Amino acid sequence: MKDRHLSKTEMAKQMQTSRASLDRLLDPSNDAVTLATLQKAAAVVGREIRLELI
């Protein structure tokens, strides 16, 4: 978010979610994050999610 100069409000808007939802995503103590939400956030900041089981 810092590299792309995105505020939380703008990030939430681009993810098509609420600011409160983004706050939950960014809260390190919240372990109830879905892969779909992580994927949306990653896409907004130009990244992708990779999940690997070894």
PQR file with spaces between the fields and no chain letter, atoms N, CA, C, O and H, PARSE charges and radii, in Angstrom:
ATOM       1  N    MET     1       0.827   -1.187    0.000 -0.4000 1.5000
ATOM       2  CA   MET     1       0.000    0.000    0.000 -0.0000 2.0000
ATOM       3  C    MET     1       0.871    1.250    0.000  0.5500 1.7000
ATOM       4  O    MET     1       0.567    2.227   -0.685 -0.5500 1.4000
ATOM       5  N    LYS     2       1.950    1.217    0.768 -0.4000 1.5000
ATOM       6  CA   LYS     2       2.833    2.382    0.821 -0.0000 2.0000
ATOM       7  C    LYS     2       3.475    2.645   -0.533  0.5500 1.7000
ATOM       8  O    LYS     2       3.538    3.789   -0.984 -0.5500 1.4000
ATOM       9  H    LYS     2       2.197    0.424    1.324  0.4000 1.0000
ATOM      10  N    ASP     3       3.954    1.582   -1.183 -0.4000 1.5000
ATOM      11  CA   ASP     3       4.609    1.748   -2.484 -0.0000 2.0000
ATOM      12  C    ASP     3       3.665    2.338   -3.523  0.5500 1.7000
ATOM      13  O    ASP     3       4.097    3.092   -4.395 -0.5500 1.4000
ATOM      14  H    ASP     3       3.903    0.653   -0.817  0.4000 1.0000
ATOM      15  N    ARG     4       2.391    2.003   -3.438 -0.4000 1.5000
ATOM      16  CA   ARG     4       1.402    2.499   -4.405 -0.0000 2.0000
ATOM      17  C    ARG     4       0.663    3.733   -3.892  0.5500 1.7000
ATOM      18  O    ARG     4      -0.261    4.228   -4.538 -0.5500 1.4000
ATOM      19  H    ARG     4       2.041    1.391   -2.729  0.4000 1.0000
ATOM      20  N    HIS     5       1.081    4.224   -2.720 -0.4000 1.5000
ATOM      21  CA   HIS     5       0.484    5.419   -2.119 -0.0000 2.0000
ATOM      22  C    HIS     5      -1.034    5.284   -1.986  0.5500 1.7000
ATOM      23  O    HIS     5      -1.784    6.196   -2.334 -0.5500 1.4000
ATOM      24  H    HIS     5       1.831    3.822   -2.196  0.4000 1.0000
ATOM      25  N    LEU     6      -1.470    4.135   -1.479 -0.4000 1.5000
ATOM      26  CA   LEU     6      -2.894    3.871   -1.293 -0.0000 2.0000
ATOM      27  C    LEU     6      -3.286    4.064    0.162  0.5500 1.7000
ATOM      28  O    LEU     6      -2.645    3.530    1.067 -0.5500 1.4000
ATOM      29  H    LEU     6      -0.861    3.394   -1.196  0.4000 1.0000
ATOM      30  N    SER     7      -4.332    4.823    0.373 -0.4000 1.5000
ATOM      31  CA   SER     7      -4.900    4.917    1.715 -0.0000 2.0000
ATOM      32  C    SER     7      -5.754    3.677    1.953  0.5500 1.7000
ATOM      33  O    SER     7      -6.064    2.940    1.018 -0.5500 1.4000
ATOM      34  H    SER     7      -4.853    5.256   -0.362  0.4000 1.0000
ATOM      35  N    LYS     8      -6.128    3.454    3.195 -0.4000 1.5000
ATOM      36  CA   LYS     8      -6.995    2.319    3.497 -0.0000 2.0000
ATOM      37  C    LYS     8      -8.338    2.474    2.789  0.5500 1.7000
ATOM      38  O    LYS     8      -8.906    1.496    2.302 -0.5500 1.4000
ATOM      39  H    LYS     8      -5.876    4.053    3.955  0.4000 1.0000
ATOM      40  N    THR     9      -8.835    3.687    2.734 -0.4000 1.5000
ATOM      41  CA   THR     9     -10.121    3.927    2.089 -0.0000 2.0000
ATOM      42  C    THR     9     -10.047    3.599    0.602  0.5500 1.7000
ATOM      43  O    THR     9     -10.943    2.945    0.069 -0.5500 1.4000
ATOM      44  H    THR     9      -8.374    4.481    3.129  0.4000 1.0000
ATOM      45  N    GLU    10      -8.991    4.043   -0.070 -0.4000 1.5000
ATOM      46  CA   GLU    10      -8.841    3.769   -1.501 -0.0000 2.0000
ATOM      47  C    GLU    10      -8.602    2.283   -1.750  0.5500 1.7000
ATOM      48  O    GLU    10      -9.135    1.721   -2.707 -0.5500 1.4000
ATOM      49  H    GLU    10      -8.263    4.574    0.363  0.4000 1.0000
ATOM      50  N    MET    11      -7.817    1.654   -0.909 -0.4000 1.5000
ATOM      51  CA   MET    11      -7.575    0.211   -1.052 -0.0000 2.0000
ATOM      52  C    MET    11      -8.890   -0.557   -0.915  0.5500 1.7000
ATOM      53  O    MET    11      -9.173   -1.449   -1.715 -0.5500 1.4000
ATOM      54  H    MET    11      -7.384    2.111   -0.132  0.4000 1.0000
ATOM      55  N    ALA    12      -9.681   -0.219    0.079 -0.4000 1.5000
ATOM      56  CA   ALA    12     -10.972   -0.889    0.279 -0.0000 2.0000
ATOM      57  C    ALA    12     -11.880   -0.677   -0.928  0.5500 1.7000
ATOM      58  O    ALA    12     -12.564   -1.601   -1.368 -0.5500 1.4000
ATOM      59  H    ALA    12      -9.451    0.506    0.728  0.4000 1.0000
ATOM      60  N    LYS    13     -11.883    0.537   -1.456 -0.4000 1.5000
ATOM      61  CA   LYS    13     -12.714    0.821   -2.622 -0.0000 2.0000
ATOM      62  C    LYS    13     -12.287   -0.037   -3.812  0.5500 1.7000
ATOM      63  O    LYS    13     -13.143   -0.582   -4.509 -0.5500 1.4000
ATOM      64  H    LYS    13     -11.328    1.288   -1.098  0.4000 1.0000
ATOM      65  N    GLN    14     -11.009   -0.164   -4.052 -0.4000 1.5000
ATOM      66  CA   GLN    14     -10.519   -0.964   -5.170 -0.0000 2.0000
ATOM      67  C    GLN    14     -10.773   -2.453   -4.965  0.5500 1.7000
ATOM      68  O    GLN    14     -10.923   -3.199   -5.933 -0.5500 1.4000
ATOM      69  H    GLN    14     -10.315    0.279   -3.486  0.4000 1.0000
ATOM      70  N    MET    15     -10.820   -2.885   -3.714 -0.4000 1.5000
ATOM      71  CA   MET    15     -11.142   -4.283   -3.405 -0.0000 2.0000
ATOM      72  C    MET    15     -12.650   -4.524   -3.424  0.5500 1.7000
ATOM      73  O    MET    15     -13.097   -5.667   -3.320 -0.5500 1.4000
ATOM      74  H    MET    15     -10.698   -2.279   -2.927  0.4000 1.0000
ATOM      75  N    GLN    16     -13.424   -3.470   -3.554 -0.4000 1.5000
ATOM      76  CA   GLN    16     -14.886   -3.529   -3.493 -0.0000 2.0000
ATOM      77  C    GLN    16     -15.359   -4.132   -2.171  0.5500 1.7000
ATOM      78  O    GLN    16     -16.195   -5.035   -2.134 -0.5500 1.4000
ATOM      79  H    GLN    16     -13.061   -2.542   -3.638  0.4000 1.0000
ATOM      80  N    THR    17     -14.791   -3.597   -1.091 -0.4000 1.5000
ATOM      81  CA   THR    17     -15.145   -4.041    0.253 -0.0000 2.0000
ATOM      82  C    THR    17     -15.199   -2.824    1.167  0.5500 1.7000
ATOM      83  O    THR    17     -14.966   -1.702    0.719 -0.5500 1.4000
ATOM      84  H    THR    17     -14.112   -2.864   -1.122  0.4000 1.0000
ATOM      85  N    SER    18     -15.496   -3.034    2.419 -0.4000 1.5000
ATOM      86  CA   SER    18     -15.573   -1.921    3.372 -0.0000 2.0000
ATOM      87  C    SER    18     -14.214   -1.657    4.001  0.5500 1.7000
ATOM      88  O    SER    18     -13.321   -2.504    3.981 -0.5500 1.4000
ATOM      89  H    SER    18     -15.685   -3.946    2.783  0.4000 1.0000
ATOM      90  N    ARG    19     -14.086   -0.480    4.549 -0.4000 1.5000
ATOM      91  CA   ARG    19     -12.861   -0.115    5.255 -0.0000 2.0000
ATOM      92  C    ARG    19     -12.695   -1.016    6.488  0.5500 1.7000
ATOM      93  O    ARG    19     -11.576   -1.403    6.825 -0.5500 1.4000
ATOM      94  H    ARG    19     -14.811    0.208    4.564  0.4000 1.0000
ATOM      95  N    ALA    20     -13.795   -1.346    7.155 -0.4000 1.5000
ATOM      96  CA   ALA    20     -13.744   -2.227    8.329 -0.0000 2.0000
ATOM      97  C    ALA    20     -13.229   -3.606    7.938  0.5500 1.7000
ATOM      98  O    ALA    20     -12.459   -4.213    8.682 -0.5500 1.4000
ATOM      99  H    ALA    20     -14.704   -1.032    6.882  0.4000 1.0000
ATOM     100  N    SER    21     -13.645   -4.105    6.783 -0.4000 1.5000
ATOM     101  CA   SER    21     -13.171   -5.404    6.303 -0.0000 2.0000
ATOM     102  C    SER    21     -11.670   -5.367    6.034  0.5500 1.7000
ATOM     103  O    SER    21     -10.951   -6.315    6.352 -0.5500 1.4000
ATOM     104  H    SER    21     -14.271   -3.613    6.179  0.4000 1.0000
ATOM     105  N    LEU    22     -11.207   -4.278    5.453 -0.4000 1.5000
ATOM     106  CA   LEU    22      -9.769   -4.128    5.210 -0.0000 2.0000
ATOM     107  C    LEU    22      -9.008   -4.052    6.531  0.5500 1.7000
ATOM     108  O    LEU    22      -7.929   -4.632    6.657 -0.5500 1.4000
ATOM     109  H    LEU    22     -11.791   -3.508    5.195  0.4000 1.0000
ATOM     110  N    ASP    23      -9.556   -3.347    7.509 -0.4000 1.5000
ATOM     111  CA   ASP    23      -8.916   -3.279    8.829 -0.0000 2.0000
ATOM     112  C    ASP    23      -8.776   -4.677    9.434  0.5500 1.7000
ATOM     113  O    ASP    23      -7.748   -4.993   10.031 -0.5500 1.4000
ATOM     114  H    ASP    23     -10.433   -2.876    7.407  0.4000 1.0000
ATOM     115  N    ARG    24      -9.810   -5.515    9.281 -0.4000 1.5000
ATOM     116  CA   ARG    24      -9.720   -6.894    9.784 -0.0000 2.0000
ATOM     117  C    ARG    24      -8.630   -7.664    9.040  0.5500 1.7000
ATOM     118  O    ARG    24      -7.886   -8.433    9.648 -0.5500 1.4000
ATOM     119  H    ARG    24     -10.645   -5.258    8.796  0.4000 1.0000
ATOM     120  N    LEU    25      -8.537   -7.459    7.731 -0.4000 1.5000
ATOM     121  CA   LEU    25      -7.510   -8.132    6.937 -0.0000 2.0000
ATOM     122  C    LEU    25      -6.102   -7.751    7.405  0.5500 1.7000
ATOM     123  O    LEU    25      -5.209   -8.596    7.470 -0.5500 1.4000
ATOM     124  H    LEU    25      -9.141   -6.835    7.237  0.4000 1.0000
ATOM     125  N    LEU    26      -5.920   -6.489    7.725 -0.4000 1.5000
ATOM     126  CA   LEU    26      -4.597   -5.992    8.124 -0.0000 2.0000
ATOM     127  C    LEU    26      -4.270   -6.235    9.593  0.5500 1.7000
ATOM     128  O    LEU    26      -3.146   -5.980   10.027 -0.5500 1.4000
ATOM     129  H    LEU    26      -6.645   -5.802    7.673  0.4000 1.0000
ATOM     130  N    ASP    27      -5.230   -6.719   10.354 -0.4000 1.5000
ATOM     131  CA   ASP    27      -5.029   -6.991   11.785 -0.0000 2.0000
ATOM     132  C    ASP    27      -4.293   -8.319   11.943  0.5500 1.7000
ATOM     133  O    ASP    27      -4.846   -9.370   11.618 -0.5500 1.4000
ATOM     134  H    ASP    27      -6.143   -6.926   10.001  0.4000 1.0000
ATOM     135  N    PRO    28      -3.045   -8.290   12.441 -0.5600 1.5000
ATOM     136  CA   PRO    28      -2.273   -9.535   12.559  0.2800 2.0000
ATOM     137  C    PRO    28      -2.866  -10.542   13.541  0.5500 1.7000
ATOM     138  O    PRO    28      -2.533  -11.726   13.480 -0.5500 1.4000
ATOM     139  N    SER    29      -3.729  -10.100   14.435 -0.4000 1.5000
ATOM     140  CA   SER    29      -4.336  -11.042   15.380 -0.0000 2.0000
ATOM     141  C    SER    29      -5.592  -11.713   14.821  0.5500 1.7000
ATOM     142  O    SER    29      -6.142  -12.618   15.448 -0.5500 1.4000
ATOM     143  H    SER    29      -3.999   -9.138   14.485  0.4000 1.0000
ATOM     144  N    ASN    30      -6.041  -11.279   13.658 -0.4000 1.5000
ATOM     145  CA   ASN    30      -7.236  -11.861   13.038 -0.0000 2.0000
ATOM     146  C    ASN    30      -6.816  -13.022   12.141  0.5500 1.7000
ATOM     147  O    ASN    30      -6.144  -12.816   11.131 -0.5500 1.4000
ATOM     148  H    ASN    30      -5.595  -10.544   13.149  0.4000 1.0000
ATOM     149  N    ASP    31      -7.206  -14.227   12.502 -0.4000 1.5000
ATOM     150  CA   ASP    31      -6.824  -15.400   11.705 -0.0000 2.0000
ATOM     151  C    ASP    31      -7.986  -15.924   10.866  0.5500 1.7000
ATOM     152  O    ASP    31      -7.921  -17.042   10.353 -0.5500 1.4000
ATOM     153  H    ASP    31      -7.752  -14.395   13.322  0.4000 1.0000
ATOM     154  N    ALA    32      -9.050  -15.128   10.720 -0.4000 1.5000
ATOM     155  CA   ALA    32     -10.219  -15.543    9.949 -0.0000 2.0000
ATOM     156  C    ALA    32     -10.248  -14.865    8.577  0.5500 1.7000
ATOM     157  O    ALA    32     -11.289  -14.374    8.141 -0.5500 1.4000
ATOM     158  H    ALA    32      -9.102  -14.220   11.136  0.4000 1.0000
ATOM     159  N    VAL    33      -9.112  -14.845    7.912 -0.4000 1.5000
ATOM     160  CA   VAL    33      -9.005  -14.217    6.597 -0.0000 2.0000
ATOM     161  C    VAL    33      -9.181  -15.291    5.531  0.5500 1.7000
ATOM     162  O    VAL    33      -8.606  -16.375    5.631 -0.5500 1.4000
ATOM     163  H    VAL    33      -8.267  -15.244    8.266  0.4000 1.0000
ATOM     164  N    THR    34      -9.976  -14.988    4.511 -0.4000 1.5000
ATOM     165  CA   THR    34     -10.184  -15.963    3.446 -0.0000 2.0000
ATOM     166  C    THR    34      -9.167  -15.769    2.325  0.5500 1.7000
ATOM     167  O    THR    34      -8.598  -14.689    2.163 -0.5500 1.4000
ATOM     168  H    THR    34     -10.443  -14.107    4.429  0.4000 1.0000
ATOM     169  N    LEU    35      -8.953  -16.820    1.568 -0.4000 1.5000
ATOM     170  CA   LEU    35      -8.053  -16.724    0.421 -0.0000 2.0000
ATOM     171  C    LEU    35      -8.600  -15.744   -0.614  0.5500 1.7000
ATOM     172  O    LEU    35      -7.828  -15.044   -1.269 -0.5500 1.4000
ATOM     173  H    LEU    35      -9.414  -17.697    1.700  0.4000 1.0000
ATOM     174  N    ALA    36      -9.904  -15.687   -0.764 -0.4000 1.5000
ATOM     175  CA   ALA    36     -10.506  -14.760   -1.726 -0.0000 2.0000
ATOM     176  C    ALA    36     -10.188  -13.309   -1.350  0.5500 1.7000
ATOM     177  O    ALA    36      -9.882  -12.492   -2.219 -0.5500 1.4000
ATOM     178  H    ALA    36     -10.531  -16.255   -0.231  0.4000 1.0000
ATOM     179  N    THR    37     -10.260  -12.999   -0.071 -0.4000 1.5000
ATOM     180  CA   THR    37      -9.948  -11.649    0.383 -0.0000 2.0000
ATOM     181  C    THR    37      -8.472  -11.340    0.176  0.5500 1.7000
ATOM     182  O    THR    37      -8.121  -10.246   -0.266 -0.5500 1.4000
ATOM     183  H    THR    37     -10.509  -13.663    0.634  0.4000 1.0000
ATOM     184  N    LEU    38      -7.614  -12.290    0.491 -0.4000 1.5000
ATOM     185  CA   LEU    38      -6.178  -12.103    0.268 -0.0000 2.0000
ATOM     186  C    LEU    38      -5.876  -11.897   -1.209  0.5500 1.7000
ATOM     187  O    LEU    38      -5.019  -11.086   -1.562 -0.5500 1.4000
ATOM     188  H    LEU    38      -7.899  -13.179    0.851  0.4000 1.0000
ATOM     189  N    GLN    39      -6.574  -12.624   -2.071 -0.4000 1.5000
ATOM     190  CA   GLN    39      -6.354  -12.500   -3.505 -0.0000 2.0000
ATOM     191  C    GLN    39      -6.762  -11.114   -3.987  0.5500 1.7000
ATOM     192  O    GLN    39      -6.053  -10.515   -4.795 -0.5500 1.4000
ATOM     193  H    GLN    39      -7.270  -13.283   -1.785  0.4000 1.0000
ATOM     194  N    LYS    40      -7.876  -10.598   -3.514 -0.4000 1.5000
ATOM     195  CA   LYS    40      -8.320   -9.257   -3.889 -0.0000 2.0000
ATOM     196  C    LYS    40      -7.297   -8.208   -3.469  0.5500 1.7000
ATOM     197  O    LYS    40      -6.953   -7.317   -4.245 -0.5500 1.4000
ATOM     198  H    LYS    40      -8.452  -11.085   -2.857  0.4000 1.0000
ATOM     199  N    ALA    41      -6.819   -8.322   -2.240 -0.4000 1.5000
ATOM     200  CA   ALA    41      -5.841   -7.368   -1.730 -0.0000 2.0000
ATOM     201  C    ALA    41      -4.544   -7.450   -2.523  0.5500 1.7000
ATOM     202  O    ALA    41      -3.961   -6.420   -2.864 -0.5500 1.4000
ATOM     203  H    ALA    41      -7.099   -9.046   -1.609  0.4000 1.0000
ATOM     204  N    ALA    42      -4.092   -8.647   -2.814 -0.4000 1.5000
ATOM     205  CA   ALA    42      -2.865   -8.829   -3.581 -0.0000 2.0000
ATOM     206  C    ALA    42      -2.998   -8.217   -4.968  0.5500 1.7000
ATOM     207  O    ALA    42      -2.070   -7.568   -5.449 -0.5500 1.4000
ATOM     208  H    ALA    42      -4.565   -9.483   -2.536  0.4000 1.0000
ATOM     209  N    ALA    43      -4.132   -8.415   -5.608 -0.4000 1.5000
ATOM     210  CA   ALA    43      -4.344   -7.877   -6.950 -0.0000 2.0000
ATOM     211  C    ALA    43      -4.295   -6.352   -6.959  0.5500 1.7000
ATOM     212  O    ALA    43      -3.750   -5.751   -7.886 -0.5500 1.4000
ATOM     213  H    ALA    43      -4.886   -8.942   -5.216  0.4000 1.0000
ATOM     214  N    VAL    44      -4.860   -5.730   -5.935 -0.4000 1.5000
ATOM     215  CA   VAL    44      -4.874   -4.273   -5.864 -0.0000 2.0000
ATOM     216  C    VAL    44      -3.462   -3.709   -5.765  0.5500 1.7000
ATOM     217  O    VAL    44      -3.173   -2.654   -6.330 -0.5500 1.4000
ATOM     218  H    VAL    44      -5.302   -6.218   -5.183  0.4000 1.0000
ATOM     219  N    VAL    45      -2.585   -4.405   -5.052 -0.4000 1.5000
ATOM     220  CA   VAL    45      -1.210   -3.904   -4.899 -0.0000 2.0000
ATOM     221  C    VAL    45      -0.243   -4.530   -5.907  0.5500 1.7000
ATOM     222  O    VAL    45       0.974   -4.403   -5.766 -0.5500 1.4000
ATOM     223  H    VAL    45      -2.820   -5.262   -4.593  0.4000 1.0000
ATOM     224  N    GLY    46      -0.788   -5.206   -6.923 -0.4000 1.5000
ATOM     225  CA   GLY    46       0.050   -5.733   -8.000 -0.0000 2.0000
ATOM     226  C    GLY    46       0.809   -6.999   -7.658  0.5500 1.7000
ATOM     227  O    GLY    46       1.877   -7.262   -8.210 -0.5500 1.4000
ATOM     228  H    GLY    46      -1.776   -5.309   -7.037  0.4000 1.0000
ATOM     229  N    ARG    47       0.261   -7.771   -6.758 -0.4000 1.5000
ATOM     230  CA   ARG    47       0.894   -9.032   -6.348 -0.0000 2.0000
ATOM     231  C    ARG    47      -0.044  -10.183   -6.602  0.5500 1.7000
ATOM     232  O    ARG    47      -1.191   -9.976   -6.999 -0.5500 1.4000
ATOM     233  H    ARG    47      -0.607   -7.557   -6.310  0.4000 1.0000
ATOM     234  N    GLU    48       0.427  -11.396   -6.378 -0.4000 1.5000
ATOM     235  CA   GLU    48      -0.416  -12.574   -6.490 -0.0000 2.0000
ATOM     236  C    GLU    48      -0.178  -13.473   -5.299  0.5500 1.7000
ATOM     237  O    GLU    48       0.863  -13.397   -4.646 -0.5500 1.4000
ATOM     238  H    GLU    48       1.358  -11.564   -6.055  0.4000 1.0000
ATOM     239  N    ILE    49      -1.143  -14.323   -5.021 -0.4000 1.5000
ATOM     240  CA   ILE    49      -1.056  -15.282   -3.923 -0.0000 2.0000
ATOM     241  C    ILE    49      -0.626  -16.618   -4.495  0.5500 1.7000
ATOM     242  O    ILE    49      -1.164  -17.074   -5.504 -0.5500 1.4000
ATOM     243  H    ILE    49      -1.989  -14.385   -5.551  0.4000 1.0000
ATOM     244  N    ARG    50       0.328  -17.232   -3.857 -0.4000 1.5000
ATOM     245  CA   ARG    50       0.741  -18.597   -4.205 -0.0000 2.0000
ATOM     246  C    ARG    50       0.621  -19.451   -2.962  0.5500 1.7000
ATOM     247  O    ARG    50       1.146  -19.112   -1.901 -0.5500 1.4000
ATOM     248  H    ARG    50       0.765  -16.861   -3.037  0.4000 1.0000
ATOM     249  N    LEU    51      -0.072  -20.555   -3.106 -0.4000 1.5000
ATOM     250  CA   LEU    51      -0.264  -21.482   -2.014 -0.0000 2.0000
ATOM     251  C    LEU    51       0.390  -22.784   -2.404  0.5500 1.7000
ATOM     252  O    LEU    51       0.087  -23.351   -3.453 -0.5500 1.4000
ATOM     253  H    LEU    51      -0.499  -20.830   -3.968  0.4000 1.0000
ATOM     254  N    GLU    52       1.292  -23.261   -1.556 -0.4000 1.5000
ATOM     255  CA   GLU    52       2.027  -24.470   -1.889 -0.0000 2.0000
ATOM     256  C    GLU    52       1.972  -25.452   -0.732  0.5500 1.7000
ATOM     257  O    GLU    52       2.286  -25.097    0.404 -0.5500 1.4000
ATOM     258  H    GLU    52       1.538  -22.800   -0.703  0.4000 1.0000
ATOM     259  N    LEU    53       1.578  -26.674   -1.015 -0.4000 1.5000
ATOM     260  CA   LEU    53       1.600  -27.728   -0.026 -0.0000 2.0000
ATOM     261  C    LEU    53       2.764  -28.644   -0.364  0.5500 1.7000
ATOM     262  O    LEU    53       2.892  -29.106   -1.498 -0.5500 1.4000
ATOM     263  H    LEU    53       1.322  -26.962   -1.938  0.4000 1.0000
ATOM     264  N    ILE    54       3.591  -28.898    0.602 -0.4000 1.5000
ATOM     265  CA   ILE    54       4.778  -29.734    0.371 -0.0000 2.0000
ATOM     266  C    ILE    54       4.686  -30.968    1.224  0.5500 1.7000
ATOM     267  O    ILE    54       5.582  -31.812    1.187 -0.5500 1.4000
ATOM     268  H    ILE    54       3.487  -28.522    1.523  0.4000 1.0000
